[in-house]
């Protein structure tokens, strides 16, 4: 069988840089018939299991266990086209695990979850599992150092093979860890012109995040592993593209003929009425948000505020324009920059505590056990419903992930009866967030506590 590569110009990586890794290839079977095959994005994935799994267990135990027991399915989600990704050819799949490590079982405090139980699942999914034994009494292992060594060796092999006239380049390095110790490594990969994606489900330093070309956070991981992806993949790619073209036409027509700024909630509702279940199945074409889907349409002169979109050449500013770029007091602004916590107002934090408390009460009332995944999802949905009714800004699921995580770290038991009050949830968030800036003398902790504090009558 002969192979001839078509000259179609450079392809593009996820980072937008040229590469020869994604080209249609023309294959001949010797009988004159030809077919096309696409050589996909060459990728290496390195998982610091103790860090990744441990952090995800704090945020969403159900999703953590789902990935640990079915990593092959997770790999499929990572390259799902409806999520804006592209097919990967996994040149290297490595999982670095302390096989003697364990964590408390969130559902059974008297039991432990042992990492070794998940080793076979990763082996069957095609991973090379590297055992990183515990080196100290505090549970520290050398997984981070081993990952750095292996990536540096991969770069060296690529360089050596290039001098011999052949080198299968790794286009993208994925690192599943929230450990900021990898920051110097990202500097090296950037200098080597490699695309980098960090999968971080815990608190991530700003420098670590800034160096990565792409960041997949806890909200993204939850979204991947939820039913949204399974529903969206029920659409064939051809149907997905066809639906998006119709959506573009619909949005462009509404935008062109609008005499004034368009209310996004109303326009989204009209779009759902127009396209029905197919649009719901696509989950806004993998973006999860109406505004993000509209941005993909790339309309000229478009601008967005919290509630409206408009044409800057034809429309006057919408009534909420002053809210488009919220400003915060200096201490609060610096606090958000340092911690990378969602930038929301004092009033929004109080609303968020209330949504979490309401969801806890509702589950307790119906006799349902505490579930982090369901609580954060339900709180986000409450926020969306309230936003549609009152024209408020809906709060992202990431806000509720931070609240639930703060309660976990401060040992506030959200599964107890009676359920924790708004005041207790607020106190847990204050204590946890303040601890993150304890070594920063430029931020007034009292100002931050006042910003986060629930000062309403509701308790």
N, C-alpha and C positions, 0 to 999 in steps of 0.2 A: 504494500500500500504506500503510495506516495503522498507527500504532504506539501502543500504550497500555501504560504501565508499571503493573504490579500493585503495590498497596500491601501489601507483605509485611514491612515493618519494615526496620530497618537490617541490612545484611550485615556481615560481619566480615573484616578483613584478616588477613594472616599475623601481624601484631602484636597482633591482638585489638581494634583500635580501629574504631569505626563508619566505614563508607564507603558510598557509593551506587554503587560501581563493580561490585558483584557482585550483580545483581538479575535474576531471571527476567523476561523481556520477552515480552509477548503480541503475536504478529504475526497480522495478518489478510491473507489473499490476495484479499479482495474477493468471494469466493464463499461466505462464511460459515464457511469452515474456518479454524481457528487452530492455531498451533504455538508452542511455547516455545523460546526461545533464551537462553543464559546469557551475559551480558556479563562477561567475565573480568577478573581483577585487572590493573590498568594498571601496567605496570612499565617501568623504564628500566635497561639494563645497560651498564656502563662497564668495559671491560677495559684495564688497564695491561699490555699484552702482554709487554713486556720483563720486568717484575717477575713477573707471574703465570706465564708460560711458563718463565722462567729458574729460579724457585723450584721449580716442579713438576718440571723436568728433574733437579734435585738429589735429589728425593724418589722420583720414579717416571717415568723417561723414557718408558716405554711408554704410560702414561696421558697424559703431556704431548703426545706425538706424535699420540695418538688424538684428543684434543680439537683440536689445531691443524689436523689434516687433515679433521676432520668436526665442526665446531662446531655444525652444525644438529642432529646427534644429541645433543650435549651440552645444547642448549636444550630438547630434549624431556625429557631426564632431569631437568632442573631443575624441571620442572613435573609430574613423574610423581606421581599421587595415592597410590601405594603407598609413597612416601617421605615422606608427610605434607605434601606440597606442594599447590598448587592451580593451575588453569590461569592462565597469564599472557597478557595481550595486550601484546606487546612494542611500546610506543610509541616506544622509541628503543633501538637496538642500536649501540653504538660501540666500536670497537677502536682503541686508540692504540698505534702501532707505529713503531719505528725500523727502517725498511726496509733500512738498511745494517748493522743489528746482526747479531750471530752468537754462537754458543756452541760450545765443543768438542763433537764427537760422542763420547758416552760409549762407543760400540762401536768407534770408529775414531779414536784419539787424534790421528792425523795429518790428520784432516778436520774441517771446521766445518759447523755447521747454520745456514743463513742465514734470518733471519726473513722476508725477502721471499718465500721459497718458499711461505709460508702465507697471504699476502695474498689470492690468488684464492679460497681456501676460505671465508674470512670474507665476502668480497664476495658469493659465491654463496649464503651462508647468510642474507643480508639485512643484514649489518653495514655501517655507514659506517666505512671505515678512514681514520683521521686519521694522516698521516705526522708523526712527531715526531723530527726529525733530531737526531743527536748534537751536543751543544753544547760538550763539553769533551773533553780527551784521555783522560779516565778513563771515557768512554762514557756520561756523564750526559746525559739528554735532559729535556725539559720536559713529559713526559706527565702527571705529577701536577698541575702547574699548569694545564695545558689541561683536564684533567678537572674541576678545581675551577671554572674559568671557565665551562665548558659547563653544569655543574649549577646554578651560580648564575644563569646566563642562563635556564635552564629554569624556575627558581623565579620569576624576574622576569616571564617571558612569561605564566606561569600567573596571577600577580598582576594584570598588565595586562589580560588577557583576562577576568578575573573582574569588573573594573570595567565591562566592556562587556556583562556579562550572560551570558557563555559562557566556560567554562574546562574543558578536558578534563584533570582532575587526574591527576598521576602519584602513584599510591598508594605505590609502593615503589621505592627506588633500590638497585640491586645494584652493588657495587664489587668487582671482582676484582683485588685487590692486597693485599700484606702490608705496604705502606708506611704507617708510623704517621704520616706527614705529613698523612694524610687525617683525623686526629683532630679538628682544628678544624672541618672540613667536616661531620663527623657531629654536632657540637654544633649547627651551623646547621640541619641537616635535622631534628634532634630538636625544636628550637624551632619549626620550621615544621610539626610534627606529621606528619612523613613516616616511614614504615616504612623501615628500612635493613637490608640484608643484606650482610655482608662475606664474600667468598670468599677466604680466606687459606690458602695452602698452605705458607707459610714460618713463621719465627718471628714471632709477633704480639705487640705490646705489650699489657699488661693494660688500659690506658686505651682503646686502640683497640677492643679486644674488648668492653669493658664498655659502650661507647656504642652498639654495634650491637644491633639488636633480634634479629638472627639471625646466627650465624657458621657458615659451611660450611668445614671444615678439610680438610687433605689426606686424612684417613681417609674423610671423607664423599665427596670427589671420587673417590677410588679405588673406593669402594663403588658410586657411581653408574655408573662406567665399566666395572665388572667385569660378569661374567655374571649377578650377582645381580639386577640391574634387568631385564635382558632376560628372565630366567625369571619374575620377579614380574609383569611386564606381560603374560605369557602368560595370566594369569588375567583374565577380564573383571571390571570393577569390581563388577558385581552378584554374581559368585561370591565376590569378595574380601570384600564386606560380609556375605554369607551365612555365609562361613567364620568371620569374626570373631564373629558372633553365637553360633555354635556353640562357638567357643573361649571366649567369655565365660561361657556356661552351664557348660562343663566346668570352668573354673578356679573359678567361684563355688561349684560343688558340692563340689569338693575342699577349698576354703577353709572352707566352712561345716561340713563334717563332719569336719574334721581335729581329732583330740584333742590334737595337739601341733604345734609349728612344722614347716612343710613344707620339706624339702630341695629347693631349686630345681632342682638337676641332675636329681634323680629325677623331679620333676614335669614338667620339660621333656621328658624321655625318654618319659614316659607320654603327653604331649600329641602327640608325634611318632608314637607307636604308634597313637593314636586317630585322627589326621587324615591321616597318611601324606604322600604327595608334595605335596598341595595346601599343607600348612603349610610344607613346605620351599621350595616355589615362592614363597610370600609373603615368605620370609625374615623371619619374625616380624612380618608385616604392615608391612614396610618399616623397622622399627626396628633390625633386625640383632641384637637381643638379647632373650632370653626375659624378663628382668626388665622391660625397657622395654615389651614387649607386655603384660605383666601390669599394669603401671601404667595402661595405657590402659583396662583393665577398670574401674578406679576402685572397688575394693572398700573397704568401710568399715573404719576402725580398722586398716588394714594397715600393717605396718612391715617393712623389709628389712634384712638384714645381708649379709655377703659371701656366705653360703651358704644362708641360710634366709629365708622369709617367714612372718609370723605375725600373729594377731589380738591386739592389745594388750589387749583386754578379756577374752579367754578363755585365752590361752596364757601360759605363763611364758617368760622370755627364753631364746633358743636358746643352745647351748653356745659359739658364737663371738661372743656379743654384745660382748665386750670388744674385738673386732677391727672392730666396725662403724664407728667413727670413729677411725681411727688417729691418734696424736699423734706429732709429730716434734720433735727438738731445735730450739731457736730458730733457729739458723743454717740448718738444712735447711728449716724451715717458710718462712722468708723467701726462701730460694733458690727454692723452688717457686712462691711467690707472684710473685716478680719475673720469672722466666723462663717461667712457664706450662708447664713440663715436667710430664708425668704424675706424680702424687704416689704413688710406690710405695716400698716399704721397701728397705733395703740388700740383704736376701736376695733380693728380687724382681729387683733389677738384676743380681745374679749369675746368677739363673736365666735372665734375658733374654739375657745374653751367651752363655750355654751353648746356648740354642735357636738363636740366629743362627749360632754356630759349627757346630752339628750340621747345620743346613740347608745351610751352605756345603760341608761335607764330603760330604753326601749327593748334592748336585748334581755335585760334582767326581767322586765315585765313579761316577756314572751317565753321565759325559761330557757333562753339560748345561752350557751357558754361563751365566755369571752374569746374573741378571735381578732387579732391585730389587723389582719387583712380586711375583714368585714367592717371593723370599726372605722378605719381610715377611709375606706371606700364609701361607707354610708355617710360619714361626716362631710366628705367632699360633695356627695350628691345633695345633702341638705343645703350646703352652701350654694350650689348651682340653682336649686329650686328657689331659694330665698332671693338670689340675685335676679332671677327672671321676674319675680313678683315685685321687688322693691327697686329694681335697677341698681343694685349694688354690684361691686366687683366680686365675682366668685373666687373663692380661695382654692389654691391648688392642693392636690393630695400631698405634696411635699410638706406643706405647712402642718398637716395632721400627722405625717410621719415623724416630724421633728417633735411634736408634742408627745406622741406616744413613746418615742424613744427617750425623751427627757424623763417621763414618768418611770420608765424601766430603769434608767441609770440612777434615779433617786429613790428607787425601791418603793414607789407608790404602786400598790397592787390594784390594777384596773379591773381585775376579775373578782374582787371581793364584793360581799353584800353586807350592808348597803353600799351602793356604788359610790366612788369618790365624788365630792362636791366640786363645783367650779372653782371655789377658793383653793381647794387642795391641788387641783390640776394646775392652777395658776402658780401656786407656790413651788410645785415640782419643776415647772418650766423655768421660773425665775432662778432657782437654785442651780439647775443644770447649766443654763446659759451663762450665768455669772461665772461658773467654774471654768468656762472656756476662755475667759478673758482675765483670769486671775494674775497672769504674768504680764499683762499689758498696762503699764502705768498711765498711758495716754487716754484711757477710757474710764470715765467715772462710773463705777458699778452701781451707785445709787441712782444715777440717771437712767441706766439700763433697767434696773429693777422697777423703777416707777413707770417706765415705758411698757413693761411686760405685765405689770400688776393689774389684777382684776379689781377695779375700784367701784364696781357697781353694787347695787343692793343684793343681786343674785349671788348666792353662795352654794 
